[in-house]
Structures are given as C-alpha cells and as structure tokens.
Amino acid sequence: MPVDFYSDYTMTIGGKAESSSSTFEAYNPATEAAIARVPDASREQLDAAVAAAKAAFPAWSARPVEERQALVAKIGEVLQAHAGELSRLLTLEQGKAKAGADWEIGGSIAWCGGIATQSLPTQIIEQDEQRTVEMRHVPLGVVGAITPWNFPILLAIWKVAPALVAGNTMVLKPSPYTPLCTLKIGELLRDVLPAGVLNVVSGGDNLGAWMTGHKDIAKISFTGSTATGRKVMESAASNLKRITLELGGNDPAIVLPDVDPKQMAKELFWAAFQNSAQFCCAAKRLYIHDDIYDVLRDEMVEYAKTVKVGDGSQQGVQLGPIQNKMQFEKVKDLLADAKTNGLNAVLGGEVSDGTGYFVPVTIYDNPPEDSRVVKEEAFGPVLPLLRFTNIDDVVARANDTDMGLAASVWSADADLAKSIGERIEAGVIWINEIHTFSPHAAFGGHKQSGIGVENSLDGLAEYTNTQTVVTRRSPAVTIA
Ligand code: NAD
C-alpha cells in the first residue's frame, strides 16, 4: 500500500481507522502551504484509545517476550518497506533535507532491530533447597507517549519499541506540527500488531494534557521542552504515573588547542547545525581555545557559506527551514535581541522576507557569556563561538546552566579530553565524535534536561515495575 501524501489522515484506535468531527491542518514549513487535514481527537476518542490499549494489555503482556520482540522487529521491516515514501513525507511535513530524513528512517529501522534483541531476565538473588528470592520485571499497563516535531519518527520509535517489548500497550500522540508520519505508521501497522496494542491519536496540546492526567495511563514517556516537561510531571502526580522526560539541552562543545582547526571546521559545523539545529543535543555553545579560535572561526564561516539552505525536497539542499511558525518567531526574537545588544554576527543574523520559515546559518563571534544566545536553547541555526584559555574556567562555564543533556570535547589527546568530559554535568559525553547513538547505550539528561533514560536495558526497565518474588518450598513453621 503506497503512502498517499494528500489523503485524509486517520487515527488508529483499537486497530481501526478513526476520523474526527473536528480537524486541523498540517503545513509544509518550506512553502507554508497546507498539505493535509488531520483529526483533532476529542476527549471521548482519547478515552476509547486508552480503553483499547487497556483491553489489549492482558493478552499482549502474557505473550512470550520472543513473540513481542518478533513483532517489534516486524515494525522495522514495515518501515523498511515504506522507507522511500516515509522519507518524502517526513521532508514534506518537517522540512528536513533528504539525507536527514533518510538518516531518521534508517535509525528507526535499526532501533526496531536492536531493541527487539533486548529483554530483562529474571534475576535469582538467593536460591537453596528451601527457598528462592527472584527479582523480575513486569510491564506497567498502558503507556502514553508524547513526541516533539524535530525527529517525529525516530523519537516515536524510541518509545514504541521498548514499551511493546516490555509487554505494555500504548497510546501515541505526535506533535500537532508533525502528525503525518506518525499517523501513517499507525495505519501501516494496523494489520501487523494485535488490535489495541498501538493506538495513535492526533490533536493539540490539550490532548497531551488529557493524557498526562488520564487515570488509566500508567506511564508517560515524553520528549519535548523543559517547560512542558514540568507540566507533565505535575499532572502525572495525579495517579503517580511513572515518567520518563527527555527535555531540552544547551550542550557545550569544548575544542582544545591541539586540534587542526582547518580539519575540524566541517565536523564542528555539522555538530551544531544538523537538522537546522533543531536537535536536542546539538552543540549549542562552542568553546574554542584562544590559540586556534580565529582560524577555526574563519574556517567554519567559510564552510558554512558552502552549505545550501532551502526546501528540503529540492536536490542539493542540506539544511531545511525551521519547522513551524511558533519556533520561527522565537528564533527571530533571539536574533533581534542579539542585534539590539550589538553582538557580532560573523555570518547571518538577518531573516529575509519571503515564503517559508527560513533562518540563515548564524554564527556569533565571542558574545558575552550572559547573552541570550549563550544562555538559551535557540533550537534554530544560531551558534555562539566562545573563547577560552583555561580548562577549569571552561569547565565551570560549560556547567553554568540548568541543562545537562550532552557535551563533547575535541582534542588530539583523547585521555585528556575524556578527563575534561567527565567533569561536565551531562547525560552523554562524546570525545572526538558526536551524535552517535545506540539502542544499547542510555540516552537521557541530567539536571533540568530530563528524568530517566531511553535506550539500553536501563531504558527498557523504565517500562516495567520491579517485582520481588520470595518462594519457600513449604510453609514456614510459625513460632507462637
Ligand atoms: P513541546 O514541549 O512544545 O511539545 C512536545 C510535545 O508535548 C508535543 O507533542 C506537544 O503537543 C505536547 N504538549 C504540549 N503541551 C502539553 C501539555 N501541557 N501536556 C502534555 N503534552 C503537551 O516541545 P517541542 O517544541 O515539540 O520540541 C522541542 C523541544 O524538545 C526542545 O526543547 C528540544 O530540546 C526538546 N527535545 C528533547 C529531546 C531529548 O531527547 N532530550 C529530543 C528532541 C527534542
């Protein structure tokens, strides 16, 4: 069944297509044209999706884990079979260029395969002839998954695959800015998964809030902004839902003086600007040692001038637009603030009038540490370059933030770089590489970048409760 871009999109509830009396439009951020109508779920429809997931839970959780793993692997095969169409749809709704869309789909396929090899075996803590003490993991029930608009497919799969392998059923809600691929994947999986195991609903932010307050949802797995993460945590308290929160970042990258600045410019450019910097763990503050600062700055600017920004569906385009108008206005406000405060933009800094939410690659030359472009997560192609001379000083500056998602350190001396990296308060530390992820390595933020982790067996365990079972072979003699 080929993916039809312009069809009416339907939700998936209890294995069936579901439309809605109320709808909203999805837009192409490169052209600002409406591209599809999308159901705006009512509260009753959310209740129906949760009820379907709840009804599917006993049979799904009772299946042997091998069968659940096999069906998650099958999800990967379905994505593979539709990779080309999904990639084009992703560019259309999200704006990213083809290479980025292909990377996201490829990652999602790999994730299904990787997570499908995972399980959480029962541990025997004590065992003798009389008695065993075992610790096992049991699924939670219905998981609510809420995703953002920057990597709509990959970040959904990061939740769907482990939640299902662990034995849960799910109600998944994409961002209202990028609902199409997620709805389409729900549709493609209707005949693959048992009815009710994966329900996909679309709607506005209120739908997310209804989910976090829903009494029959046992856990919320949320990826999005720190501000919304706080609301999720508050609302989840109503029935003590489990939560995993993957939130914002303001990641430092520290470049030591022993690297070749000419060779590093391209890699550091992409570390910062991949996905038009709409990337939770993009390098967002680039600390460069004074010895190589000028050369690296100039090389990065020269390289940046060769990068083509435009409609992601066009040949040769490497960076697409900002995904939506709300974020576009936020980034423009940040640029206006930088201008008002006299920051030195060595590239970009001005948004031209025209169609599409395009922001040029913007690089600021050593702005004050307390300027907004340094303190705030831009979530757009805006990068401050910052000079340093002293390691203790740069570590303190790198840590002077409420965020703690990831960090990178770059040096010819990997041991030195690692010792510096380990002083950074963040969930992932990359040395001489960046943005390499694995289904078997934990990803999650420290401080206000999140709670809990995704991926790895630790991430899988977050979709379970721990249960200790103590068995005595015959009843213990009670001493009266
Ligand atoms: P957002 O917080 O505005 O929205 C995220 C999701 O939450 C959307 O589906 C939205 O509809 C929903 N939502 C909004 N209000 C809600 C509420 N009150 N209750 C429940 N759900 C609600 O975030 P965004 O703008 O879509 O995404 C950008 C942010 O996501 C950035 O800060 C970025 O750093 C972060 N992010 C983090 C990671 C990570 O893994 N740590 C990955 C990608 C993006």
Boltz pocket constraint, residues with backbone or C-beta under 6 A from the ligand:
constraints:
  - pocket:
      binder: B
      contacts: [[A, 146], [A, 147], [A, 148], [A, 149], [A, 150], [A, 151], [A, 155], [A, 173], [A, 174], [A, 175], [A, 176], [A, 203], [A, 204], [A, 205], [A, 206], [A, 207], [A, 208], [A, 209], [A, 210], [A, 212], [A, 223], [A, 224], [A, 225], [A, 226], [A, 227], [A, 228], [A, 229], [A, 231], [A, 232], [A, 245], [A, 246], [A, 247], [A, 248], [A, 249], [A, 279], [A, 280], [A, 281], [A, 377], [A, 379], [A, 405], [A, 445], [A, 449], [A, 450]]
      max_distance: 6.0
